[in-house]
Amino acid sequence: MNYHSIIYEVKAFINKYFRLTVALLLLISITTPAAAETRIFIDDAGRSVEIPAKATRVISQNDNRLTLPLLELGVPLVGSSGRVDSEGNTYMRSVPDLLGIDFDSADFEFIGTYNDLDYEKIVSLKPDLIITMREDQVEQLSVIAPTLVINPNNYPVPEGMLRLAKATGYIDSYERLSLAYARKLGIVKPMFDEIGDLTVSVTFSFEAGENVYFYKDLGALTVVLNDLGIELPKAAKAMDGRSMTLSRERWQDIDADFIINFFGTTAARSPSKIRAGLDKFLPGWCDFLHACKNDQFLFFPYASYGYSFGALGLNLDLLTTHVIGRAFTPLN
């Protein structure tokens, strides 16, 4: 038997063992429920999947992009992925900031990190629907429960929220949240219309100062900028993807009337720490930017690029406060 044959046999054995293990766990832990109403849903991978008419026990594979919007829609979760800090504590990004829910207070369980799921834990939670952003997880997850691939990064927040609402059967919640945002936008937008042309640049960096990222699309923030008629810099609009790593030589490409960066929820990622990181990245960086020289370099909380209607509303408030609520010096 050659090397490739051995590898093939090993992979086949592992896959068979996984399926048998899950099947046994299902037999042990799950009693057969009464037949529930189902429907067909076509997911982002083009798969036709039979799912519950209205999900009641949902697993979420990503905290910031799936758990946050699902909870805002009122979808009952039984498990969510999260993150693990340097001390081994589990947490979710944006969810505590926007909804006040963490793993200590939640009525759902931690199921591992988004790329390292605890499949046995998922089985024990008896989900009736699993939603993942990763197509490579579908084969294993589908053995446990109907599994949909939905990647919110492919949609602006309102459209992605609607897709999740349709997938789970919570359209009424979506319509209520959408209407509330539209009302608030209707109040705020005329204030920005009075200003005229305005440009805002969206960047992201860490306290270590190793890289700076420049964005064309970053969750709720860039949706609100577009809804308010605020333009991104030309270099951002010309991007092929959602973002790029910015080189020092292209530093001035990010300049605009206002520039937004972000701060975290710990003292180690405070605005002052992020500024210190920018000093490491490019000493004297502020002197090269109109926005910074005129005190128009802003720091928004991580929650502002979350994926929810709550994050959209937060950005309306932040932009109104920092732009409408002050005098500023235009770039041109």
Secondary structure by P-SEA (a helix, b strand, c coil): ccaaaaaaaaaaaaaaaaaaaaaaaaaaccccccccbbbbbbccccccccccccccbbbbccccccaaaaaaacccccbbbbcccccccccccccccccccccccccccccccccccaaaaaaaacccbbbbccccaaaaaaaccbbbbbbcccccaaaaaaaaaaaaccaaaaaaaaaaaaaaaaacaaaaaaacbbbbbbbbbccccccccccccccaaaaaaaaacccccccccccccccccccccccccccccbbbbcccccccccaaaaaaaaaaacccccccccccccccccccccccccccaaaaaaaaaaaaaacccbbbbbcc
